[in-house]
């Protein structure tokens, strides 16, 4: 009777967990590496492009040209502010992509290690699953009823996955 309950309690096996970690690594890693390649390409082209000196109005401009020069300076100042804000957002996205890439590599190696039943992979899986479970529980406390359910589902999945990691994903024989 206890073996039937143990089978029904935890539907997650080590092989399923291994494939989930490997798939998560690919799903997080591909967009992260793609954005980082765009970021590196953008920075390389930005560094190689020569900064323009601005529009040339000659050495002795008249009043109309001076007004045009002031207008272009004002528009250039506003554009540089917007450009600085966009560059800040772009840099933050690059940092998030690096973190995503590190997580993707960690998930992929953990999935590969779990498939070979390595001890370090079990520890690594716990290091990934415990913070995910805690964050989802904290978010479940702060959300309303409708949004609480997915967070509780993630926490429940993490509990079942941790059980599978520490029991080896094997249920006792009847």
C-alpha positions in Angstrom: 0.0 0.0 0.0 2.8 2.4 0.7 4.4 1.9 -2.6 1.3 2.9 -4.5 1.1 6.0 -2.4 4.7 6.8 -3.1 4.2 6.4 -6.8 1.1 8.6 -6.8 2.8 11.2 -4.7 5.7 12.1 -6.9 5.3 11.9 -10.7 8.7 13.5 -11.3 11.6 11.2 -12.1 15.3 12.0 -12.4 15.2 11.5 -16.2 12.2 13.9 -16.5 14.0 16.4 -14.3 17.2 16.0 -16.3 15.4 16.7 -19.6 13.6 19.7 -18.0 16.9 21.2 -16.8 18.5 20.6 -20.2 15.5 22.2 -22.0 15.5 25.1 -19.7 19.2 25.7 -20.3 18.5 25.8 -24.1 15.4 28.0 -23.8 17.2 30.5 -21.6 20.6 30.3 -23.3 19.6 30.8 -26.9 18.0 34.3 -26.4 20.7 35.3 -24.0 23.6 34.5 -26.3 21.7 36.1 -29.3 21.2 39.4 -27.4 24.8 39.3 -26.2 26.1 38.9 -29.7 23.9 41.8 -30.9 25.2 43.9 -27.9 28.9 43.1 -28.7 28.3 43.9 -32.4 26.7 47.2 -31.5 29.5 48.1 -29.1 32.1 47.2 -31.7 30.5 49.3 -34.4 29.9 52.2 -31.9 33.6 52.2 -31.0 34.8 52.0 -34.5 32.5 54.7 -35.8 34.1 58.1 -35.7 32.2 60.8 -33.8 31.0 63.5 -36.1 31.9 67.1 -35.3 28.4 68.2 -36.0 27.1 70.3 -38.8 29.6 72.8 -40.3 28.3 76.4 -40.6 31.4 78.0 -41.7 33.7 80.4 -39.8 31.4 83.5 -40.2 27.7 82.4 -40.1 24.9 84.9 -40.4 21.9 85.2 -38.1 19.8 82.5 -39.9 22.7 80.0 -39.8 23.3 80.9 -36.1 19.6 80.1 -35.3 19.9 76.8 -37.2 23.1 76.1 -35.3 21.4 76.7 -31.9 18.4 74.6 -33.0 20.6 71.7 -34.0 22.6 72.0 -30.8 19.3 71.8 -28.8 18.0 68.9 -30.8 21.3 67.2 -30.4 21.2 67.7 -26.6 17.8 66.2 -26.3 18.8 63.3 -28.6 21.9 62.7 -26.4 19.7 62.5 -23.3 17.3 60.0 -25.0 20.3 58.1 -26.3 21.9 58.0 -22.9 18.6 56.5 -21.4 18.4 54.0 -24.2 22.0 53.1 -23.7 21.3 52.5 -20.0 18.4 50.2 -20.8 20.5 48.4 -23.4 23.3 47.9 -20.8 20.9 46.6 -18.2 19.5 44.1 -20.7 23.1 43.0 -21.5 23.7 42.3 -17.8 20.4 40.4 -17.5 21.5 38.4 -20.6 24.8 37.5 -19.0 23.0 36.3 -15.9 20.6 34.3 -18.1 23.5 32.8 -19.9 25.2 31.7 -16.7 21.9 30.2 -15.5 21.4 28.4 -18.8 24.9 26.9 -18.6 24.3 25.9 -15.0 20.9 24.3 -16.0 22.4 22.5 -19.0 25.3 21.0 -17.0 22.9 20.1 -14.2 20.6 18.3 -16.6 23.6 16.4 -18.1 24.8 15.5 -14.6 21.4 14.3 -13.4 21.1 12.0 -16.4 24.4 10.3 -15.3 23.2 10.3 -11.7 26.1 12.5 -10.5 26.2 13.7 -6.9 27.3 17.2 -7.8 24.3 17.5 -10.1 21.9 16.7 -7.2 23.5 19.5 -5.2 23.4 21.9 -8.1 19.7 21.0 -8.7 18.9 21.8 -5.1 20.8 25.1 -5.4 18.6 26.1 -8.3 15.3 24.7 -7.0 15.4 25.9 -3.4 15.7 29.7 -4.3 13.0 29.2 -7.0 10.7 27.6 -4.5 11.3 30.4 -1.9 10.8 33.2 -4.4 7.6 31.6 -5.7 6.3 31.2 -2.1 7.1 34.9 -1.3 5.4 36.0 -4.5 2.4 33.8 -3.7 2.0 35.7 -0.4 2.1 39.1 -2.2 -0.2 38.3 -5.1 -4.0 38.2 -5.1 -6.0 35.0 -5.5 -5.8 34.6 -9.3 -2.1 35.2 -9.5 -1.3 33.2 -6.4 -2.2 29.9 -8.1 0.7 29.8 -10.6 3.2 30.7 -7.9 1.9 27.9 -5.6 2.1 25.5 -8.6 5.8 26.4 -9.1 6.5 25.9 -5.4 4.7 22.5 -5.5 6.7 21.5 -8.5 9.9 22.5 -6.7 9.0 20.4 -3.7 8.3 17.4 -5.9 11.5 18.0 -7.8 13.5 18.2 -4.6 11.9 15.0 -3.4 12.9 13.3 -6.7 16.5 14.6 -6.4 17.0 13.4 -2.9 15.3 10.0 -3.3 16.9 9.5 -6.6 13.6 9.5 -8.4 13.0 5.9 -7.6 10.0 4.7 -5.8 10.1 1.8 -3.4 9.1 -1.6 -4.8 5.8 -3.1 -3.8 
